[in-house]
Amino acid sequence: MNDNPQMRRMKFRAWHRGTREADYTVGGYFERYHAEWDEADIAWFERFMDEQDADIIGWALGTIPVPDQWKGPMMDKFLKLDFVKIEN
């Protein structure tokens, strides 16, 4: 990934969302899954990062429904939240 400018840019955007909660969820998701993404998955994630943090967190917590355009395997993995490390 270090020599791939697109992935470096996506990693930066994923970890610099604007809120700590979104940084951990979007950044953690990127860290856990990016190595296995194909071009369609990368395109999905780039579009996903254009969404508002409040919406992303709402979907993750189940407080607002996930719009149909985001439903599918990528969102299914995101909603598990098993990639978020909780530090004490």
Backbone torsions as a table, in degrees:
resi	resn	phi	psi	omega
1	MET	NA	-30.4	-175.3
2	ASN	-57.5	-28.0	-179.1
3	ASP	-98.0	6.6	-179.7
4	ASN	-106.0	104.6	-177.7
5	PRO	-59.0	-36.3	-180.0
6	GLN	-62.6	-45.0	-179.4
7	MET	-68.6	-38.3	177.1
8	ARG	-61.8	-42.5	179.0
9	ARG	-65.3	-43.0	179.1
10	MET	-64.3	-40.8	178.9
11	LYS	-61.6	-44.9	179.6
12	PHE	-60.3	-48.7	-179.6
13	ARG	-62.3	-37.2	-178.9
14	ALA	-65.3	-36.2	-177.0
15	TRP	-94.0	-1.8	-179.4
16	HIS	-128.9	63.2	-175.4
17	ARG	-81.8	-35.4	-176.5
18	GLY	126.5	-25.5	173.6
19	THR	-127.4	146.6	-178.8
20	ARG	-60.8	-41.0	-179.6
21	GLU	-60.3	-45.1	179.4
22	ALA	-69.1	-36.4	176.4
23	ASP	-57.2	-47.9	-178.0
24	TYR	-67.7	-39.5	-178.3
25	THR	-74.6	-51.2	-177.8
26	VAL	-72.3	-43.7	178.8
27	GLY	-64.6	-42.8	178.0
28	GLY	-63.9	-39.1	176.8
29	TYR	-61.9	-46.2	178.3
30	PHE	-58.3	-49.9	-177.4
31	GLU	-58.4	-42.8	-175.8
32	ARG	-70.8	-39.1	-168.0
33	TYR	-114.1	-15.3	-169.5
34	HIS	-57.7	-32.0	-176.5
35	ALA	-65.8	-21.0	-177.4
36	GLU	-104.5	4.4	-177.8
37	TRP	-77.0	142.9	170.3
38	ASP	-97.0	-175.1	-176.4
39	GLU	-61.2	-38.2	179.2
40	ALA	-65.8	-40.3	178.5
41	ASP	-65.4	-41.5	178.3
42	ILE	-61.7	-44.4	178.6
43	ALA	-62.0	-40.7	177.5
44	TRP	-60.3	-48.1	-177.2
45	PHE	-64.4	-38.6	178.3
46	GLU	-63.8	-40.2	176.2
47	ARG	-67.3	-41.0	179.5
48	PHE	-57.6	-40.4	-178.9
49	MET	-68.4	-13.8	176.4
50	ASP	-80.6	-10.3	179.4
51	GLU	-74.5	159.4	179.0
52	GLN	-72.3	143.1	179.1
53	ASP	-56.6	-41.2	-178.8
54	ALA	-60.4	-38.2	177.9
55	ASP	-69.2	-46.3	-179.0
56	ILE	-59.3	-45.8	179.7
57	ILE	-67.1	-39.4	177.1
58	GLY	-60.6	-42.1	177.2
59	TRP	-64.9	-44.1	-177.9
60	ALA	-61.6	-40.4	-177.8
61	LEU	-86.2	-9.7	-179.9
62	GLY	78.4	17.3	-179.8
63	THR	-85.8	-18.7	172.2
64	ILE	-134.6	146.8	-177.4
65	PRO	-70.5	147.5	176.2
66	VAL	-76.0	125.6	177.1
67	PRO	-62.3	149.7	-178.1
68	ASP	-53.7	-35.5	-176.9
69	GLN	-62.9	-20.1	-178.1
70	TRP	-101.6	-10.9	-177.8
71	LYS	-68.4	144.5	179.1
72	GLY	144.9	-171.8	-174.2
73	PRO	-61.2	-36.4	179.9
74	MET	-65.9	-43.6	179.1
75	MET	-70.0	-36.6	178.3
76	ASP	-57.0	-44.2	177.7
77	LYS	-65.5	-40.9	-179.7
78	PHE	-61.4	-43.9	-174.9
79	LEU	-68.6	-17.3	176.9
80	LYS	-67.3	-32.3	179.4
81	LEU	57.0	18.6	-179.6
82	ASP	-76.6	-2.5	179.8
83	PHE	-96.0	-6.2	-179.2
84	VAL	-84.2	119.2	178.5
85	LYS	-88.1	127.3	178.1
86	ILE	-99.3	120.9	179.6
87	GLU	-101.3	140.5	178.2
88	ASN	-89.2	NA	NA
